[in-house]
Amino acid sequence: MHDLSFVIPIRVDTPDRVENCAAILRFLTRHFPDSEIQLVEQDTQTRTASLRESFPQVVWHFERNGSHFSRGAAINTGLVRSARKIVCAYDTDILIDPAALTLSAELIAKGRWPIVIPFNLIFVEVSGLRRHDLIESLDIGGLSTIGSLAEVPRHPEISSRTLSGAIMMCDRETVVMEGGYNRKMISYGWEDIEFFKRFEKLGYYSFMLSDFNLIHLDHRRGPDSRVNEMYDANKAEFDKVVQMSEPELREYVDKELYAGPPIDPGLRAHLRRRRALGNLIALRRPMHLSNKVATHWRINGARNLVGRLLHLPQRV
């Protein structure tokens, strides 16, 4: 897919990162040989030489950073540097059915959705020997089309939970125009949910693919891969954004969340009006809401979903 660019933000905080990243680079170059792959590294010095030697076709960006890793800033670098129409932010340790990525790109290319979440929120963690075997074989059959939490294999080296981060695909120009990932949120926590909530409030609705789940390769965690002192600051930024009215949020994006070169205000206003009209014609908001409800219903089952809504104890 020539119009597609993958952006992989990375800081090598443990040896597992290199092993996992090598696996996903093998995976992506095998299934998407015509797509651009960008590796955006942040550190005081590069630690990805072995990856770049093994995958010379990968575009490498290095950002000197001796402080907390900023995943959002790294993704924004890939968004701005790419010339491809569609960008997939793709974390260092994940695998997903290639059909999910192809379908997501098609939905964006056809103008159906500006943002697609290529999986159904089911996050399957693989560790131990199962992780090793998966890295060696890259055979994700049996683990990539899990439709509900009840279908997750029962195995001591396989666990699951739900989340909406780690990967998303988008129309590049739209996301750059509206600030990309929030550059004020660094290290760990809240940047993905802030991104989806902000774009939803601005009228850029996302769509989830309910037939596919995400696979995560387990790894040891460095200081920016777990809750730390930045978590509460990120939560405060999230709370501030979601409490804004739509006009306040547009002004905030225009003045403080720029991700790329300045955009002519008249052009930005025109594109926003066109998006609003397109949403009305295509019924995107009701379709977005129905997709969200249907996905939660499917992955949780009726009983567990009602329990979640009522905050009652439930079985998973």
C-alpha positions as CSV (number, residue, x, y, z in Angstrom):
1,M,0.0,0.0,0.0
2,H,2.0,3.0,-1.3
3,D,-0.2,5.6,0.4
4,L,0.4,4.2,3.8
5,S,3.2,5.1,6.3
6,F,3.8,3.3,9.6
7,V,5.2,5.4,12.4
8,I,6.9,3.4,15.2
9,P,8.0,5.5,18.2
10,I,10.8,3.9,20.2
11,R,13.1,4.3,23.1
12,V,15.2,1.3,23.8
13,D,14.8,1.0,27.6
14,T,15.3,-2.7,27.8
15,P,16.8,-5.4,25.4
16,D,13.2,-6.7,24.9
17,R,12.4,-3.6,22.9
18,V,14.9,-4.4,20.2
19,E,13.8,-8.0,20.0
20,N,10.1,-7.0,19.8
21,C,10.8,-4.2,17.3
22,A,12.8,-6.5,15.1
23,A,9.9,-8.8,15.0
24,I,7.3,-6.2,14.0
25,L,9.7,-4.8,11.4
26,R,10.0,-8.3,9.9
27,F,6.2,-8.5,10.0
28,L,5.4,-5.1,8.4
29,T,8.1,-5.4,5.7
30,R,6.7,-8.8,4.8
31,H,3.1,-7.8,4.6
32,F,3.4,-4.2,3.4
33,P,6.5,-4.0,1.2
34,D,5.3,-0.9,-0.6
35,S,4.5,1.1,2.5
36,E,6.8,3.6,4.2
37,I,8.0,2.6,7.7
38,Q,9.4,5.3,10.0
39,L,11.3,4.5,13.2
40,V,11.3,7.6,15.4
41,E,13.9,7.2,18.2
42,Q,14.2,9.5,21.2
43,D,17.3,9.1,23.5
44,T,20.6,10.7,24.4
45,Q,22.3,8.4,21.8
46,T,21.0,5.9,19.3
47,R,20.5,2.3,20.5
48,T,18.8,1.0,17.3
49,A,21.9,0.4,15.1
50,S,21.2,-3.3,14.8
51,L,17.6,-2.6,13.6
52,R,18.7,-0.1,11.0
53,E,21.4,-2.5,9.7
54,S,18.8,-5.3,9.4
55,F,16.1,-3.1,7.8
56,P,17.9,-0.5,5.6
57,Q,14.6,0.4,3.9
58,V,13.2,1.8,7.2
59,V,13.3,5.6,7.5
60,W,15.0,6.6,10.8
61,H,14.5,9.8,12.7
62,F,16.6,10.5,15.8
63,E,15.5,13.1,18.4
64,R,18.0,13.8,21.1
65,N,16.1,13.6,24.4
66,G,17.6,13.0,27.8
67,S,14.3,13.5,29.7
68,H,11.1,11.5,29.6
69,F,10.2,9.7,26.4
70,S,7.5,11.6,24.5
71,R,5.6,9.0,22.4
72,G,3.2,11.7,21.2
73,A,6.0,13.9,19.9
74,A,7.6,11.0,18.2
75,I,4.3,10.1,16.4
76,N,3.9,13.8,15.4
77,T,7.4,13.7,13.8
78,G,6.3,10.8,11.7
79,L,3.1,12.5,10.8
80,V,4.8,15.7,9.7
81,R,7.8,14.0,7.9
82,S,5.8,11.6,5.8
83,A,4.4,12.5,2.4
84,R,1.9,9.5,2.4
85,K,-1.8,10.2,2.7
86,I,-2.4,7.7,5.5
87,V,-0.4,7.2,8.6
88,C,-0.6,4.4,11.1
89,A,0.9,5.0,14.6
90,Y,2.2,1.6,15.5
91,D,3.7,0.8,18.9
92,T,7.0,-1.1,19.2
93,D,5.6,-4.3,20.7
94,I,2.4,-5.2,18.8
95,L,1.1,-7.4,16.1
96,I,-2.2,-7.3,14.3
97,D,-3.9,-9.2,11.4
98,P,-2.7,-7.6,8.2
99,A,-6.3,-7.7,6.9
100,A,-7.2,-5.2,9.7
101,L,-4.6,-2.8,8.5
102,T,-5.6,-3.1,4.9
103,L,-9.3,-2.5,5.7
104,S,-8.5,0.5,7.9
105,A,-6.4,2.1,5.1
106,E,-9.2,1.5,2.6
107,L,-11.8,3.1,4.8
108,I,-9.6,6.2,5.2
109,A,-8.6,6.3,1.5
110,K,-12.3,6.2,0.5
111,G,-13.1,9.1,2.8
112,R,-15.4,7.0,5.0
113,W,-13.6,7.8,8.3
114,P,-10.7,10.1,9.2
115,I,-9.5,7.8,12.0
116,V,-9.8,4.1,12.3
117,I,-8.9,1.9,15.4
118,P,-8.0,-1.3,13.6
119,F,-9.0,-3.6,16.5
120,N,-11.9,-4.3,18.9
121,L,-10.2,-3.1,22.1
122,I,-9.1,-6.6,23.0
123,F,-5.5,-6.5,24.0
124,V,-3.9,-10.0,24.2
125,E,-0.6,-10.2,26.0
126,V,1.8,-13.0,25.1
127,S,4.7,-13.8,27.3
128,G,7.3,-16.5,28.0
129,L,7.9,-19.3,25.5
130,R,4.7,-18.3,23.6
131,R,6.2,-14.9,23.0
132,H,9.5,-16.4,21.9
133,D,7.7,-18.8,19.5
134,L,5.5,-15.9,18.1
135,I,8.6,-13.8,17.5
136,E,10.3,-16.6,15.7
137,S,7.3,-17.7,13.5
138,L,5.3,-14.5,13.2
139,D,2.3,-16.8,12.9
140,I,-0.5,-15.0,14.6
141,G,-3.2,-17.4,13.4
142,G,-5.6,-18.2,16.3
143,L,-4.7,-15.1,18.2
144,S,-5.6,-12.3,15.8
145,T,-9.4,-12.6,15.2
146,I,-10.7,-13.0,18.8
147,G,-14.2,-11.5,18.9
148,S,-14.9,-11.5,22.6
149,L,-13.0,-11.7,25.9
150,A,-14.6,-15.1,26.5
151,E,-12.7,-16.4,23.4
152,V,-9.2,-15.6,24.7
153,P,-7.3,-18.8,25.0
154,R,-6.8,-20.0,28.6
155,H,-3.0,-20.3,29.0
156,P,-0.6,-19.1,31.7
157,E,1.4,-17.2,29.1
158,I,-1.6,-15.5,27.6
159,S,-3.6,-12.7,29.3
160,S,-6.1,-10.1,28.1
161,R,-7.6,-6.7,28.9
162,T,-9.3,-3.9,27.0
163,L,-7.8,-0.7,25.8
164,S,-8.0,1.8,22.9
165,G,-4.3,2.7,22.5
166,A,-1.1,1.3,21.0
167,I,-2.3,1.7,17.4
168,M,-4.4,3.9,15.2
169,M,-4.7,4.8,11.6
170,C,-5.6,8.3,10.2
171,D,-5.8,10.7,7.4
172,R,-2.5,12.4,7.8
173,E,-3.4,16.0,6.7
174,T,-6.5,16.0,9.0
175,V,-4.6,14.9,12.1
176,V,-1.7,17.3,11.5
177,M,-4.1,20.2,11.0
178,E,-5.8,19.5,14.3
179,G,-2.7,19.2,16.4
180,G,-1.7,15.6,16.1
181,Y,-0.9,13.9,19.5
182,N,-1.0,16.3,22.4
183,R,2.7,17.5,22.8
184,K,2.0,18.5,26.4
185,M,1.5,14.9,27.4
186,I,4.8,13.0,27.9
187,S,6.0,9.7,29.4
188,Y,3.1,7.4,30.4
189,G,-0.6,7.6,30.4
190,W,-3.7,9.3,28.9
191,E,-2.3,10.4,25.5
192,D,-4.3,7.9,23.4
193,I,-7.6,8.6,25.1
194,E,-7.0,12.3,24.9
195,F,-6.3,12.0,21.2
196,F,-9.6,10.2,20.5
197,K,-11.7,12.4,22.8
198,R,-10.3,15.6,21.3
199,F,-10.8,14.6,17.7
200,E,-14.3,13.3,18.5
201,K,-15.2,16.6,20.1
202,L,-13.8,18.4,17.0
203,G,-16.1,16.3,14.7
204,Y,-13.5,13.7,13.5
205,Y,-15.1,10.5,14.5
206,S,-13.3,7.2,14.7
207,F,-14.4,3.7,13.7
208,M,-13.4,0.4,15.3
209,L,-12.9,-2.9,13.5
210,S,-14.7,-5.5,15.6
211,D,-13.4,-8.6,13.9
212,F,-9.7,-8.2,15.0
213,N,-7.9,-7.9,18.3
214,L,-4.4,-6.7,19.1
215,I,-1.5,-8.9,20.2
216,H,1.1,-7.4,22.6
217,L,4.6,-9.0,23.0
218,D,5.5,-8.8,26.7
219,H,8.6,-6.9,27.7
220,R,10.3,-5.6,30.8
221,R,9.3,-2.0,31.5
222,G,11.5,1.0,31.8
223,P,10.6,4.2,33.8
224,D,8.4,5.6,30.9
225,S,6.5,2.4,30.4
226,R,4.7,2.5,33.7
227,V,2.9,5.0,36.0
228,N,5.3,7.7,37.2
229,E,5.3,11.3,38.3
230,M,4.0,12.5,34.9
231,Y,0.8,10.4,35.0
232,D,-1.2,12.9,37.1
233,A,0.0,15.8,34.9
234,N,-1.2,14.0,31.8
235,K,-4.5,13.3,33.5
236,A,-4.9,17.0,34.3
237,E,-4.3,17.9,30.7
238,F,-6.8,15.3,29.6
239,D,-9.4,16.7,32.1
240,K,-8.8,20.2,30.8
241,V,-9.3,19.2,27.2
242,V,-12.5,17.2,27.7
243,Q,-14.0,20.0,29.7
244,M,-13.6,22.6,27.0
245,S,-16.4,23.6,24.7
246,E,-15.9,22.9,21.0
247,P,-15.0,26.6,20.2
248,E,-12.6,26.7,23.2
249,L,-11.0,23.5,22.0
250,R,-10.6,24.7,18.4
251,E,-8.8,27.9,19.7
252,Y,-6.7,25.7,22.0
253,V,-5.6,23.5,19.1
254,D,-4.9,26.5,16.9
255,K,-2.8,28.3,19.5
256,E,-1.1,25.5,21.5
257,L,-1.3,22.1,19.9
258,Y,0.3,22.7,16.5
259,A,2.0,19.6,15.1
260,G,3.3,20.9,11.8
261,P,3.8,24.1,9.8
262,P,1.2,26.9,10.3
263,I,-2.0,26.5,8.3
264,D,-3.9,29.4,6.7
265,P,-6.8,30.2,9.1
266,G,-9.2,30.6,6.1
267,L,-8.3,27.2,4.7
268,R,-8.6,25.6,8.1
269,A,-12.1,27.1,8.6
270,H,-13.1,25.9,5.2
271,L,-11.9,22.3,5.8
272,R,-13.7,22.2,9.2
273,R,-17.0,23.4,7.6
274,R,-16.6,20.8,4.9
275,R,-16.0,18.1,7.5
276,A,-19.1,19.1,9.5
277,L,-21.3,19.0,6.4
278,G,-19.8,15.6,5.5
279,N,-20.6,14.3,9.0
280,L,-24.2,15.3,8.6
281,I,-24.6,13.7,5.1
282,A,-22.8,10.5,6.1
283,L,-24.4,10.2,9.5
284,R,-21.0,9.7,11.0
285,R,-21.8,10.6,14.6
286,P,-24.6,8.1,15.0
287,M,-22.6,5.5,13.1
288,H,-19.6,6.2,15.4
289,L,-21.8,5.7,18.5
290,S,-23.5,2.6,17.3
291,N,-20.1,1.1,16.3
292,K,-18.8,1.8,19.8
293,V,-21.8,0.2,21.5
294,A,-21.8,-2.8,19.2
295,T,-18.1,-3.4,19.7
296,H,-18.4,-3.2,23.5
297,W,-21.5,-5.5,23.4
298,R,-19.6,-8.1,21.3
299,I,-16.4,-8.2,23.2
300,N,-17.9,-8.2,26.7
301,G,-21.1,-10.2,26.1
302,A,-24.5,-8.8,27.2
303,R,-24.2,-9.9,30.9
304,N,-20.7,-8.4,31.4
305,L,-21.5,-5.2,29.5
306,V,-24.6,-4.5,31.6
307,G,-22.5,-5.2,34.7
308,R,-19.9,-2.7,33.6
309,L,-22.5,-0.1,32.9
310,L,-24.0,-0.6,36.3
311,H,-20.6,-0.9,38.0
312,L,-21.5,-4.4,39.3
313,P,-19.0,-7.2,39.9
314,Q,-18.6,-9.3,36.8
315,R,-16.7,-12.3,35.4
316,V,-14.2,-11.9,32.5
